[in-house]
Amino acid sequence: MKSEDIKPIEEVEELPDSWWYRVYLGVIITTILVISALWAFSRYFSS
């Protein structure tokens, strides 16, 4: 094989930061909602 026949590995294009910020925000909001729901259920069933 000649060095001309070897193709370089194509670099994967990374997603923009704004998309990742939306993902992080969605994870944080979902976590807060789940914790709040668990807290509310525990208060309701403890009495």
PLY file of the C-alpha trace (Angstrom):
ply
format ascii 1.0
element vertex 47
property float x
property float y
property float z
element edge 46
property int vertex1
property int vertex2
end_header
0.00 0.00 0.00
1.20 3.41 -0.81
0.75 6.25 1.61
-1.50 7.88 -0.97
-3.98 4.97 -0.73
-4.54 5.39 3.01
-7.37 7.77 3.75
-7.27 9.73 6.98
-9.98 8.99 9.53
-12.81 11.48 9.17
-13.26 13.58 12.26
-16.68 13.47 13.86
-18.33 16.86 13.92
-19.18 17.82 17.50
-22.55 19.24 18.41
-22.70 22.93 19.29
-22.55 23.97 22.93
-26.07 25.42 22.90
-27.49 21.93 22.20
-25.60 20.48 25.15
-26.80 23.30 27.43
-30.38 22.35 26.58
-29.62 18.70 27.39
-28.07 19.67 30.74
-31.02 21.93 31.56
-33.48 19.16 30.72
-31.63 16.71 32.97
-31.57 19.20 35.86
-35.29 20.02 35.52
-36.23 16.34 35.27
-34.14 15.54 38.36
-35.81 18.32 40.36
-39.27 17.13 39.28
-38.53 13.51 40.21
-37.14 14.45 43.62
-40.12 16.72 44.27
-42.58 13.98 43.29
-40.85 11.43 45.54
-40.89 13.92 48.43
-44.61 14.66 47.88
-45.51 10.96 47.72
-43.54 10.19 50.88
-45.29 13.03 52.74
-48.71 11.88 51.50
-48.26 8.23 52.47
-46.47 8.86 55.78
-49.53 10.39 57.45
0 1
1 2
2 3
3 4
4 5
5 6
6 7
7 8
8 9
9 10
10 11
11 12
12 13
13 14
14 15
15 16
16 17
17 18
18 19
19 20
20 21
21 22
22 23
23 24
24 25
25 26
26 27
27 28
28 29
29 30
30 31
31 32
32 33
33 34
34 35
35 36
36 37
37 38
38 39
39 40
40 41
41 42
42 43
43 44
44 45
45 46
